[in-house]
């Protein structure tokens, strides 16, 4: 980018240490799950600048799947059944969605509703787990299911969607207002050029995205509403106790 600086990448073990680094001005560019961004945006100075380009910047859509021959047709049918989930540290928004589905049924504890809840290391593993009857249901991404169906048409014939989430933003890249305007413009220009280069597209393939797009507040609306609904339902259940 023509900047007189040595690049350094820091992977933080938790959001507390990242928040402290932001407050101390130790960072220039920050990428984080959108759930975490929404939690800290009022406490630290951040300029949301980019999101992944998949689904036109709207993020991921999660779906609840089961076998067509299982007799499961709606979420209440999963009482006493087994379910596979994405890893929470990578897909926390999917766990928030599950909590909302549970609380709509008046349940605040997964273990009191399901007979078993397990996290799966890969979306494809969850899909095949349901396909081969190793689990009654799974929460997966719509994109992951589409990929699996393209590779194995039997999946489309054997599996069905029970419920689907709104589009949920899964990550945001921010710049800091303490950086100079020149620096921020240079970074924005360089990141957008990645979409146009072969090496950039290869990089995005590794990170399983189709590129980046400039941030718009509308991209967060689905996740923001889901988190508000989670809070409302938690308060409602707490009043009953």
C-alpha positions in Angstrom: 0.0 0.0 0.0 3.0 2.3 0.0 2.8 2.8 3.8 5.9 3.1 5.9 4.9 0.3 8.3 5.6 -3.3 9.1 2.4 -5.4 9.1 1.7 -7.4 12.3 -1.2 -9.8 12.9 -2.5 -10.4 16.4 -5.0 -13.1 17.2 -6.7 -12.3 20.5 -7.7 -15.1 22.9 -10.8 -13.2 24.0 -12.8 -9.9 23.4 -11.6 -8.4 26.7 -8.0 -8.3 25.5 -9.0 -7.0 22.1 -11.1 -4.3 23.7 -8.1 -3.2 25.8 -5.9 -3.1 22.7 -8.5 -0.9 20.9 -8.6 1.5 23.9 -4.8 1.8 24.0 -4.6 2.5 20.2 -2.6 -0.6 19.5 -4.6 -1.6 16.4 -5.3 -0.1 13.0 -7.6 -2.7 11.4 -9.9 -5.0 13.4 -12.0 -8.0 12.2 -14.4 -9.6 14.6 -17.7 -11.5 14.7 -20.6 -9.1 14.4 -22.1 -10.4 17.6 -19.0 -9.1 19.4 -19.0 -5.9 17.5 -22.6 -5.1 18.6 -21.6 -5.8 22.3 -18.6 -3.4 22.3 -19.5 -0.7 19.7 -20.9 1.7 22.4 -17.8 1.3 24.6 -14.9 1.6 22.2 -14.3 3.9 19.1 -14.7 1.9 15.9 -15.5 2.7 12.3 -17.3 -0.4 10.8 -15.9 -0.5 7.2 -16.3 -3.9 5.5 -18.3 -7.1 5.6 -18.1 -10.3 3.6 -19.7 -10.1 0.2 -21.8 -13.3 0.5 -25.5 -12.7 0.1 -24.8 -9.1 -0.9 -23.3 -8.3 2.4 -26.3 -9.5 4.5 -24.4 -12.4 6.1 -25.4 -16.0 6.5 -28.8 -17.6 6.7 -29.1 -20.6 9.1 -31.6 -23.4 8.7 -32.9 -26.3 10.8 -32.9 -29.6 8.9 -34.3 -33.1 9.5 -34.9 -36.2 7.4 -38.1 -36.1 5.4 -39.0 -39.6 6.7 -38.4 -38.7 10.4 -41.9 -37.3 11.1 -40.3 -34.1 12.3 -42.2 -31.2 10.7 -41.7 -28.2 13.1 -39.5 -27.1 16.0 -41.8 -28.5 18.7 -41.4 -32.0 17.1 -37.7 -31.9 18.3 -38.6 -32.3 22.0 -36.6 -35.3 23.3 -34.6 -35.5 20.1 -30.9 -35.0 19.2 -29.5 -32.0 17.4 -26.1 -31.0 15.9 -25.0 -27.3 16.1 -22.2 -25.3 14.4 -19.3 -24.5 16.7 -20.3 -21.6 18.9 -16.9 -19.8 18.7 -17.3 -19.6 14.9 -21.1 -19.3 14.6 -22.4 -17.7 17.8 -25.3 -16.1 15.9 -26.7 -19.6 15.1 -26.8 -20.4 18.9 -28.6 -17.1 19.6 -31.2 -18.2 17.0 -31.6 -21.6 18.6 -32.1 -19.9 22.0 -34.8 -17.7 20.5 -36.5 -20.8 19.0 -36.4 -22.5 22.4 -37.7 -19.5 24.4 -40.6 -19.2 22.0 -41.6 -22.7 23.2 -41.2 -21.5 26.8 -37.9 -23.3 27.3 -34.7 -21.6 28.5 -32.6 -24.7 28.9 -31.5 -26.8 25.9 -30.9 -29.9 28.0 -34.5 -29.9 29.2 -35.8 -29.9 25.6 -33.4 -32.0 23.6 -32.1 -35.4 24.6 -28.6 -34.5 23.3 -27.0 -31.3 21.9 -23.6 -31.6 20.3 -21.4 -29.2 18.3 -20.0 -30.4 15.0 -16.6 -29.2 13.7 -17.9 -28.7 10.1 -21.3 -27.8 8.6 -20.9 -30.7 6.2 -20.5 -33.1 9.1 -23.8 -31.9 10.6 -25.6 -32.4 7.2 -24.3 -35.9 6.8 -25.0 -36.7 10.4 -28.7 -36.1 9.8 -28.5 -37.8 6.4 -27.1 -41.0 7.9 -29.5 -40.8 10.9 -26.8 -40.1 13.5 -28.8 -37.1 14.7 -32.4 -36.2 14.4 -31.8 -32.6 13.3 -29.0 -30.0 12.8 -28.6 -26.3 12.4 -26.5 -25.5 9.3 -25.9 -22.6 6.9 -28.0 -22.3 3.8 -24.9 -22.0 1.8 -23.5 -25.2 3.3 -26.6 -27.2 2.5 -26.7 -25.8 -1.1 -23.1 -27.0 -1.6 -23.8 -30.4 -0.2 -26.9 -30.8 -2.4 -24.9 -29.9 -5.5 -22.4 -32.6 -4.6 -25.0 -35.2 -3.6 -28.6 -34.8 -5.0 -29.8 -37.4 -2.6 -29.4 -34.9 0.2 -32.1 -32.8 -1.4 -34.4 -35.7 -1.7 -33.8 -37.0 1.9 -33.6 -33.8 3.9 -36.0 -31.0 4.5 -35.9 -27.5 6.1 -37.9 -27.2 9.3 -37.1 -23.5 10.1 -34.9 -20.8 8.7 -33.3 -17.7 10.3 -33.2 -14.2 8.8 -29.9 -13.2 7.2 -27.5 -12.7 10.1 -24.3 -10.7 9.8 -21.4 -12.9 10.8 -18.4 -10.6 10.7 -17.3 -7.0 10.4 -14.0 -5.3 9.7 -13.4 -2.0 11.4 -10.9 0.9 11.3 -10.1 3.2 14.2 -10.9 6.9 14.2 -7.4 7.5 15.7 -5.8 6.6 12.3 -5.3 9.4 9.9 -7.8 10.0 7.1 -5.0 9.3 4.6 -4.3 5.9 6.1 -8.0 5.0 6.2 -8.5 5.9 2.6 -5.4 3.9 1.6 -6.6 0.8 3.4 -10.1 1.1 2.0 -8.7 1.4 -1.6 -6.4 -1.6 -1.1 -9.1 -3.9 0.4 -11.5 -3.1 -2.4 -8.8 -3.8 -5.0 -8.4 -7.4 -3.5 -11.8 -8.1 -5.1 -10.3 -7.4 -8.5 -7.0 -9.4 -8.3 -6.4 -13.1 -8.8 -4.4 -13.4 -5.5 -7.2 -11.5 -3.7 -9.8 -13.9 -4.9 -7.7 -16.9 -3.9 -7.4 -15.4 -0.5 -11.1 -15.0 -0.2 -11.6 -18.6 -1.3 -9.4 -19.7 1.6 -11.6 -17.7 4.0 -14.8 -19.1 2.3 -16.2 -15.8 1.1 -16.7 -14.2 -2.3 -15.0 -10.9 -1.3 -15.7 -7.8 0.7 -18.2 -4.9 0.3 -18.3 -1.6 2.1 -20.3 -1.6 5.3 -23.9 -0.5 5.5 -25.9 -0.3 8.8 -28.7 -2.3 7.1 -26.4 -5.3 7.0 -26.7 -5.6 10.8 -30.5 -5.3 11.1 -31.3 -9.1 11.1 -28.8 -9.8 13.9 -29.8 -6.7 15.8 -33.5 -7.7 15.8 -32.6 -11.3 16.8 -30.6 -10.1 19.8 -33.4 -7.8 20.8 -35.9 -10.7 20.6 -33.5 -12.8 22.7 -33.4 -10.1 25.4 -37.2 -9.7 25.3 -37.9 -13.4 25.7 -35.3 -13.8 28.5 -37.0 -11.0 30.4 -40.4 -12.6 29.8 -39.3 -16.0 31.0 -37.5 -14.4 34.1 -40.8 -12.8 35.2 -42.5 -16.2 35.3 -40.0 -17.6 37.8 
